[in-house]
Amino acid sequence: MAIKKKVLLELDEIHMDQDDLRNTLIEYFTIGGKKIHFIDNHTLFIDNQKYTLTEKVLSVKGIPRHQLIFSPIE
């Protein structure tokens, strides 16, 4: 069953290279038992649900965090 709401994922490492970020996400979701397929750098399918990906780099108490927001596309 596909997730039908926004998904927030925070990474400990900042991924400036899109290929590196893509590989990290493929590994993360595959280990979690999800199927993932990228259309482009900011559009992807997770378990047959289409999402748009928004990236933010935050500083939490001086520690940089890479925040990813997956918003479902109807």
C-alpha distance (Angstrom), angle and dihedral (degrees) to the residues before:
residue distance angle dihedral
M1 . . .
A2 3.80 . .
I3 3.77 123.3 .
K4 3.84 109.3 -109.8
K5 3.81 100.0 -167.5
K6 3.80 137.4 62.7
V7 3.77 115.7 -71.0
L8 3.81 121.9 -151.2
L9 3.78 120.0 -157.7
E10 3.81 125.0 179.0
L11 3.78 120.6 -162.3
D12 3.79 125.8 -157.5
E13 3.80 91.0 -142.4
I14 3.80 128.3 59.5
H15 3.81 110.3 -126.3
M16 3.80 109.5 -157.7
D17 3.81 92.7 166.0
Q18 3.82 111.3 76.6
D19 3.81 93.1 -149.5
D20 3.80 90.1 54.1
L21 3.81 91.1 49.1
R22 3.81 91.1 47.4
N23 3.83 91.7 51.5
T24 3.81 91.1 48.0
L25 3.81 91.4 51.7
I26 3.80 92.9 46.5
E27 3.80 89.9 52.3
Y28 3.83 93.2 45.2
F29 3.81 96.1 50.1
T30 3.82 94.9 38.7
I31 3.81 91.4 53.7
G32 3.82 87.2 49.3
G33 3.82 89.9 55.6
K34 3.81 95.7 -107.3
K35 3.80 127.9 131.7
I36 3.80 113.3 -128.9
H37 3.81 130.2 -171.9
F38 3.81 126.3 174.1
I39 3.81 122.2 -141.5
D40 3.82 92.8 -179.0
N41 3.83 135.6 -29.2
H42 3.81 93.3 -67.7
T43 3.80 104.6 27.0
L44 3.78 123.3 68.5
F45 3.77 145.5 149.1
I46 3.80 121.6 -121.6
D47 3.82 111.6 -172.3
N48 3.82 90.7 -19.7
Q49 3.83 93.3 -53.0
K50 3.82 113.9 118.7
Y51 3.82 116.6 -131.0
T52 3.76 137.8 -179.6
L53 3.80 115.4 -139.1
T54 3.81 122.4 -139.0
E55 3.80 119.3 -171.9
K56 3.79 129.0 -155.1
V57 3.78 131.4 176.1
L58 3.80 110.8 -148.4
S59 3.77 135.1 -178.4
V60 3.79 113.1 -138.7
K61 3.81 110.8 -172.8
G62 3.79 88.2 -24.1
I63 3.81 93.9 -51.0
P64 3.82 114.5 117.3
R65 3.82 116.2 -128.7
H66 3.78 129.4 -173.2
Q67 3.81 108.1 -138.9
L68 3.79 120.6 -164.1
I69 3.79 123.0 -167.4
F70 3.81 118.5 -164.6
S71 3.82 111.2 -161.7
P72 3.82 118.2 -170.7
I73 3.79 117.8 -120.4
E74 3.80 114.5 -145.0
